[in-house]
């Protein structure tokens, strides 16, 4: 029986180490600064949130939340999808990545996301759309559940990030204390705006079944949702897929009502 207790002890030690270190796996941020000249950058609100802003002529503004690459320099395809359509684009730069000081956490990023929305809403009179990519989909849904948004765009979303942690670590992450859960499903019942979900058919990091499950949750909550599974799309090339921009433009044309001037 000694070997069994040794096995249990080793597993518990592994679990303890992973709880302490798990944030390093959630936020493997990159160092590259965002220096796109079409964006202005400023620090906003009492939380000193780093924001990048590109102003367009379209009445729609998009608040973009990137994935856990953690540097906007890696998400130019997503940003340009809106810029080329003339939309105003605002995006958070996460603390700890892209040369932005600080350290990320689920609680902190969700508070920053609401600060970013309030800042954008104070300076933009038209409809605001939230758009999240990968980890950022949790922030987009969090804001949509607590602020007035015209539409929600989710690229490669998860239902619960802790489920992905469980698959990767063989630990019951969703039930472990002190683990950052990133439970998008909890916010779904509070969302009322229409939702577009795009997921790569060959996404191995966040399998497309996550997008399908999330679409079902939105549908069950009475939210109008469109699910687009892009053939050949992976987690990292989704925004470069030939149908990506067209799907966004078609969705927004139907979902967003622009009030007359």
Secondary structure, 3 states (H helix, E strand, C coil): CHHHHHHHHHHHHHHHHHHHHHHHHHCCCCCCCCCCCCCEEEEECCCCEEEEEECCCCCCEEEEECCCCCCHHHCHHHHHHHHCCCCEEEEEECCCCCCCCCCCCHHHHHHHHHHHHHHHHHHCCCCEEEEEECHHHHHHHHHHCCCCCCEEEEECCCCEHHHHHHHHHCCCHHHCCCCCCCECHHHHCCCCCEEEEEEECCCCCCCHHHHHHHHHHHHHCCCCEEEEEECCCCCCCHHHCCCHHHHHHHHHHHHCCCCCC
